[in-house]
């Protein structure tokens, strides 16, 4: 097998002149209207999308003390701290935080929310531990930006669009859709009839009665609030939460 | 599976004033029939929630009266199984990949089943340096690098309670290996509870003459001059118990061990694990080989897979020895009152 040699295509004189002229034209265009994708921070600031993972804000009113954020944090950056009212609220160590925002996603009550702030400066590492009070207010940052930059993607090229005015960095979280759940038995043949579910149910929604040769277990769907306590406690995991019928 | 909000569980039909732990206690444990398969532990909801062990006196206080222990006990309403049972084919095998007691065919079958994707985890019985049994959930071949995992321990292990954990966490299926009584226990669990029926995909039975309690066996071996810390391997071959240590070998006739034989083994007549999918043991094949009795289609597929990939050497097997031991164990029927 030999090496295949490529031949230089033959260009006509007219083609060469045309392309040289195009190259000179591009050089002039770039000299006066430079085609750059660099953002001149801090004079201008990039406009980030609303779901940008930046500094995390905390709303104490919505927190239900479930510790989910601290459990889920892969970097162990979240510590729960006891408040004077004997409840525990999160503190975030930004020296450890990897900005994955699992805490925001896992927050049941929607107490944690994201912002577009990404440029907070600290004097030393100890300062990076944000206490609960600090998390409730957006951090103080120096803003020198007079305009913001949007990235416009056109077919296979990226262009910048500069707009005068400051971008608003706090994002309003979208309204949460809540579903009503109800407990059902997935696998009646694996049920031992132990009655653990009926014991733990705080709304007396599960009842067990003996009818002849059988033990009958009933879930009163009207009473069930979908708290999931029975699902958690069932020794053989035969129960499951499903969306209530008629809801989308 | 249909999701329902009203369902029924069949009751066993026992006298109202007797709690279910006392049914098991009076009819199984006090009569000496209990084989310590611990199927009752695997299913008991009270044991799961309170952490009460295999102690029926204590369990009476936490019992929630669900009757599952009565339903799953293989020795309640005991019908002794015996003989060699039905099988599709019998071969002797020696694994090329693993090292075990004889031919390491149990490890080979489980790992091949895992490779085939029938199961995603299996339960092995390991041991600590004092030869106490430990349960290990094996989910990867690399975990088998622990040298104490394979080989016979001749000691009771709580493998069936561990099966519950495995069954609830598996996504595909679980492989199980145990003595004939454990296999019977698992079959009863499968009969009563659908989740075990669905998830326990492969049950390997071991040839078993008897098993011992850890404290009694170690005490007995100590009297014979065996240093448990140095013990490497235990084996029963040709009527002799052979304890191999790092620097010494102690041998004595197996008959001497009958003094410490548990009462549950005195009434057991099942040598070849009749109810299993595949039975494995050393009896009936040359040294270094394991006898494999394939009983069910799923085990046959695994054996075909091993043969196809050349993971093991195969050899002829002489079933006379197996039958002889089956008949020997069948004589224990006389002990059942």
Interface residues (C-beta under 8 A of the other chain):
Chain A: X182 X183 X184 X185 X186 X187 X188 X189 X190 X191 X192 X193 X194 X195 X196 X199 X210 X211 X213 X214 X215 X216 X217 X218 X219 X221 X233 X235 X236 X237 X238 X240 X242
Chain B: X1 X3 X4 X5 X6 X7 X8 X9 X10 X11 X13 X43 X45 X46 X48 X49 X64 X65 X66 X67 X68 X164 X168 X193 X194 X195 X196
